[in-house]
Amino acid sequence: MEYPVVIHHEDDSAFGVTVPDIPGCFSAGDTMSDALHNVKEAINGHLEILAEDGEDIPQATTADSFFSVEDYSGGIWAIVDIDITPYLGKTVRINITLPEVVLNKIDHFVASHSEYASRSAFLSQVSLKEMGAILDTMTGMVIRHELFQLGVIGY
């Protein structure tokens, strides 16, 4: 999963990194490279604790959803790719049926996109992304309905 991070740096200080999608997750480094390496470790540590506590793994959003947040102004944005599969629990073998053409397209896509380690990883990550988008849409609809009921917006 690709988490956006924001990096702040002032003269004579370390590069500070914040992960907006994971509350309380931040890191630092003496160089930009160190900061990005360290934040990857911080994210993995944070996700491991969430998984141990039975909490959901936060869905990554896009960096532009945070551009107007004052705490992140003046920062440099980067993307940190994290393999979240170790935090999703034990793997379970399933048997699914797909049209051969679809399966071939999936295999071709996975072969040409190294971010997916396998067909199973692809199906898992795409499914999580799609479910996150659906939940985001549902959450947005609930919020809009609540704002309508409060008279803040009209339909």
N, C-alpha and C positions, 0 to 999 in steps of 0.2 A: 504494500500500500504506500502511496506517495504522500507523505505529510509535508505541507508547507512549513517552513521555519523562517523566522525573521532574525536577522543578525544586526546588532548595534555595536558600534565601536567609537570610542572617544580617544583622543590622543593620550598616550601613556596609560592605557588600560587594556584589559583583555577584550577579546571579541565575545560578547554575550549573545546567547542564542535562546530564543523562546519558541515553544511549539504551541501555537494557539489552539489547535484541536485537542490537545491533551492538557487539561488544566493542571498547573503545578509542575509541568515538565519543562525544564530549562537546563542549560549547560553553558560552558565557556571554554575558551582556549586562547593561548598566546598568539596564535596565527589563525587565519581564516580556515585553513585546512584542519588544524587541531580542533577548532570549534565545531566544524562539521563532523569530524570523527567522534568527538566527545558527545555531541548531541545524539548521534546514532546510538551510542551506548546508553545514554540517558533514556531515550525512547524505549529501547528494548527492556531496560530495567523496569521502567514504569509499566509497560505492558505485561511483563512477567508478574508483577505484583497484582495488577488488576485481574489477571487470569487466575492467580492463586486465590484471590478473594471472591472469585465467581462473578466478577463484574464484566460488562460488555467491553469489547475493544472499541475505542472511539473511531468513528468513521472519519476518514480524511476528507477535507473540503478543499476548495481551491483557494489559492493565496489571495485572489482579488476579492474574496468575501471579507477580507480583513483590512483592505487598503484604507478604509475610512476610520478605522479604530485608532484613536489618538496615541495609545501606548505603543503602537507599531510604526508611527510616522517617522520618516527619516531612516528607516531600517532597510537593509538589503535582504531581498527574499531569495530563498533557495528551496529546493525540493530534496527531501531525504527519503529514499526508498527503503522500506522496512518489510521483511518477510514476516507476516503476522501468523502464518500457519502454525508455528509452535505454540501459540497462545490460544488456539481455538479448540483444544482438547484432543482426545484420542481420535485417530483416524478410523473410519469404518468402511469396509469394502461394501460396495453396492453394485447392483446389476441394473443398467439402464438400457433403454432402446432408443436409438437415434437413426434417422435415415443415413444411408451410407455416404451420400453427398455431403451432409452436414458434418459427419464424423471426419471425412477427408479434409474438409475446409478447416475444421478445428485443428487437426494434426498439422496441416500446412502452416496455419497461423502460428501455432506454438513453436514449430521448427524455426520460424523466421523472427520470433520475438523472444529474446533470451530472458526477459523478465518473468516468463512463465517456465518453470522448471519441468513441467509435465502437463499432459492433458488434464489430469486431475486437479493440478494447481490452477490451471486456466479456468476450468469449470467452477472451482471453488471461489476464486477471486472475482470472476465476473458475476457470479451469483450474489456474493456479498455486496458488490458494488451496486447491482441492480436493486437489491433489497434496501440498501441504504438510500438510494434515490427515491424509492417508493415511500420509505419512512419519512424522508425529508419533505416530500410532496404532501404526505398526510399531515405531518406536523404543521406545514405551512397553511394547509386548509383549516386545521383546528385553530391556529392563531388568527387567521383572517376571520373565521366565524366569531371568535371571541371579541375581536376588535369591532366587528359589525354589531354584535350584541351590546357592546359598550357605546356604540354610536360614533366611534372613532373613524370608521370608514363605511362606505356604502357598497353594495354589490353591483 
